[in-house]
Each structure stands twice: as C-alpha cells, then as structure tokens.
Amino acid sequence: MWVVYIICALISGVLAGMGMGGGTLLIPALTLICALPQHSAQFINMVVFIPTAIAALIVHKKEGRIELKRTLFLMLCGLVGGAIGAIIAYILDADFLRHGFGAFLCVLAVIRFFKKQPDQ
C-alpha cells in the first residue's frame, strides 16, 4: 500500500508544481484508492501543500514571475483563509465534506472545460 501512497504523492506534487493544484488528485486518491477518511485526506493534502507551495514560490521568484512585495498581502490573506477553512472542515461532517469537495471538483471541471484560453 505504501507504493500507492508514494505514487499518489509524486503525481500530486508534480501537478501542484505546475500550478494545477495537487489536491485535485491527492484527495480523491487518498479517499477512493487508499480508503482514508475525508478529514485525514484533506489534512494530508494541506501538509503536502506547504512544502510544495514554498518550492514553487522559490522557482517562480527565481524566474522573475513574482514581485514579493506586491504579493505579501495575498499570501497573508491565503494563510488566514486556510486557517478558517481548516477550522470549518474540522467541524463539518465527513460525508458533507466529501460531497462538497466532489461538487467543487465538478464545478471546477465545467469551468475549465468552457474557459477560453488567451492566445499565446
């Protein structure tokens, strides 16, 4: 079973590094394939997200894509929002959380499907 965990984590890390959000794969993989409870899967996702986000931030900063001074306020708001979201997730029933996350993924898929990409 550890091999499955490692494969899910690696693929999730690659997706997160590409800006896609590794949780879109990691949470369903942990709940459906590894049979972890929803709260545990979301906790693991947040633990995985922190070092992944730091690594992505370093790479994008080196490439000159980020102006740190302009993004500090957004980062602070993200930290506060993440803490509030974690508290809400802790309070919610696992079934409600699972269905809510599934609905979120469906809405996200529809938006991504119909979103027009700018010409490059």
Order of alpha helices (4+ residues) and beta strands (2+ residues): alpha-alpha-alpha-alpha-alpha
